[in-house]
Amino acid sequence: MMLSLIDPSVRNRADLLRQEFQLNQPFRHVVMDSFLEPGFCDRLLADFPAFDERKAVNELGEVGRKAVVPDLDRIGPSYAQFDRLMRAREFLAFVGQISGIANLVYDPAYVGGGTHENLDGQELDAHVDFNYHPTKPLHRRLNLIVFLNPEWLECWGGCLELSEDPWLPAQPEHVRTVVPIANRAVLFETTEKSWHGFKRIRLPDEKRRLSRRSIAVYFYSADRPPEEAAPSHGTVYVPRPLPQLQAGYTLGQEDVDEIQVLMARRDAQIRYLYRRELEFSKVLSGMIRSPSFRVGRFFTWPLRKLREMKRR
């Protein structure tokens, strides 16, 4: 029975977890401590893959300080076992019981998921995730994150933040903060309002050997409530705002470094959006010039003419 890999303290209280999931703010989620059977979690900790720069290329094609390994079943026996747990029907039913979402679908490719490792200095701007699977007609419904950090303090940054709205002033009532300590799991819905990210990791000198480690798994369904549906989109980021400065304030080196990082990130995002706009324009131009589009224009001409006359 694959569910034996889930700790009994979690496995035996699915109904209570469902209540928490439905009631928690700023959007539906639940935090589960001691999520995995302790010995199994220890094996995952021991077998976590080493940081590989080839796995650290971001959406902009740049090598960053976050490495992602989606091929869980190839990492080692413990991760192959974790993969079998994620695809097991009884586990999908268990997650469905907590979330209230039936007929969940596992993604064997772990698109965007897998092991995530973030080094000191890395951060993740508030964002909502892509809402459809890129190759299948499936709605993305849930994120499951299992943290694998034996030691972590909130003051080190890197804590998962679930936000009501990234444009609102940073107030505790607008954000749920989750310290990424080992064997803590977070299950949260994926909607157009499920903003999440984490502040920059700032490890003390004596802890620089550490990194923020986790496993991310995404679940899908064939449909979703109409009121939650939205046009297909990629991940949408909201860059962290520039620091508030007052006239007469003298910038220190740390201030300059911070502003340069944030400005470089905005420049990179603008370049990315520009390239995406060009690609979209090329696709749209090709559609307009296609014979089928011209044929469609020809046959709909009377209707368009009638509408024009009515406007007059």
Residue pairs with C-beta under 8 A, 6 or more apart in sequence:
1 90
2 84
2 85
2 88
2 90
2 91
3 11
3 88
3 90
3 91
3 94
4 37
5 36
5 37
5 40
5 81
5 82
5 85
6 35
6 36
6 37
6 85
6 91
6 94
7 34
7 35
7 36
7 37
7 38
7 183
9 34
10 17
10 32
10 34
10 35
11 94
14 94
14 97
14 98
15 97
17 30
17 32
17 98
18 97
18 98
18 99
18 100
20 30
21 28
21 29
21 30
21 98
21 99
21 100
21 187
22 28
22 100
24 30
24 176
25 164
25 176
26 162
26 163
26 164
26 174
26 175
26 176
26 193
26 195
27 162
27 164
27 188
27 189
27 191
27 193
27 194
28 99
28 188
28 189
29 162
29 176
29 186
29 187
29 188
29 189
30 98
30 186
30 187
30 188
31 178
31 184
31 185
31 186
32 184
32 185
32 186
32 187
33 183
33 184
34 183
35 41
35 146
35 183
35 184
35 185
36 44
36 146
36 183
36 185
38 183
40 78
40 81
40 82
41 148
41 182
41 183
43 77
43 78
44 78
44 79
44 82
44 146
44 148
44 215
45 148
45 150
45 182
46 78
47 75
47 76
47 77
47 78
47 79
48 115
48 117
48 148
48 213
49 67
49 69
49 75
49 115
49 117
51 67
51 117
51 119
51 211
52 67
52 69
53 63
53 67
55 67
55 68
55 69
56 63
56 64
56 65
56 66
56 67
56 68
57 63
57 64
58 64
58 66
59 235
59 272
60 268
60 271
60 272
62 268
64 122
65 118
65 119
65 120
65 121
65 122
66 116
66 117
66 118
66 119
66 122
66 124
67 115
67 116
67 117
68 112
68 113
68 114
68 115
68 116
68 117
69 75
69 114
69 115
70 109
70 110
70 111
70 112
70 113
70 114
71 110
71 114
72 79
72 80
72 82
72 83
72 110
72 114
72 115
72 215
73 79
73 80
73 83
74 80
75 115
79 115
82 215
85 91
86 106
86 217
87 106
87 108
92 104
92 105
92 106
92 219
95 101
95 104
95 142
95 144
95 187
95 219
96 102
96 103
96 104
98 187
99 141
99 142
99 187
99 189
101 141
101 142
101 219
101 221
102 221
103 221
103 222
104 141
104 142
104 219
104 220
104 221
105 138
105 219
105 220
105 221
105 222
106 217
106 219
107 113
107 133
107 217
107 218
107 219
107 220
109 135
110 216
110 217
110 218
111 133
111 134
111 135
111 218
112 129
112 130
112 216
112 218
112 235
113 215
113 216
113 217
113 218
114 215
114 216
115 213
115 214
115 215
116 212
116 213
116 214
116 215
116 216
117 211
117 212
117 213
118 124
118 158
118 201
118 211
118 212
118 213
119 201
119 211
119 212
120 201
120 202
120 203
120 208
120 210
120 211
121 200
121 201
121 202
122 158
122 200
122 201
122 212
123 157
123 158
123 197
123 198
123 199
123 200
123 201
123 240
124 197
124 198
125 166
125 197
125 237
125 238
125 239
125 240
125 265
126 161
126 163
126 166
126 195
126 196
126 197
126 237
126 238
126 240
127 195
127 196
127 197
127 235
127 236
127 237
127 238
128 190
128 191
128 192
128 193
128 194
128 195
128 235
128 236
129 140
129 143
129 190
129 194
129 218
129 235
130 140
130 232
130 233
130 234
130 235
131 139
131 140
131 190
131 192
131 230
131 232
131 233
132 138
132 139
132 140
132 232
133 140
133 220
136 220
137 222
138 220
138 221
138 222
139 220
139 221
139 222
139 223
139 224
139 229
140 190
140 218
140 219
140 220
141 189
141 190
141 219
141 220
141 221
141 224
142 187
142 188
142 189
142 190
142 218
142 219
143 186
143 187
143 188
143 189
143 190
143 194
143 196
143 216
143 217
143 218
144 185
144 186
144 187
144 216
144 217
144 218
144 219
145 160
145 185
145 186
145 214
145 215
145 216
145 217
146 183
146 184
146 185
146 214
146 215
146 217
147 180
147 181
147 182
147 183
147 184
147 185
147 186
147 213
147 214
148 182
148 183
148 213
148 214
148 215
149 180
149 181
149 182
149 210
149 212
149 213
149 214
150 181
150 182
151 181
151 207
151 210
152 158
152 179
152 180
152 181
152 210
152 212
153 179
154 177
154 179
156 201
156 202
156 203
156 204
156 207
157 198
157 199
157 200
157 201
157 202
158 180
158 198
158 199
158 200
158 201
158 212
159 177
159 178
159 179
159 180
159 198
159 199
160 177
160 178
160 180
160 186
160 196
160 197
160 198
161 175
161 176
161 177
161 178
161 196
161 197
161 198
161 199
162 175
162 176
162 178
162 188
162 194
162 195
162 196
163 174
163 175
163 195
163 196
163 197
164 174
164 175
164 193
164 195
165 174
165 195
166 195
166 197
166 238
167 238
168 174
178 184
178 186
180 198
180 212
180 214
188 194
188 196
190 218
191 228
192 228
192 230
195 238
198 212
201 212
203 210
234 276
237 269
239 262
239 265
239 266
239 269
240 262
242 259
242 262
242 263
243 255
243 258
243 259
245 251
245 255
251 259
287 293
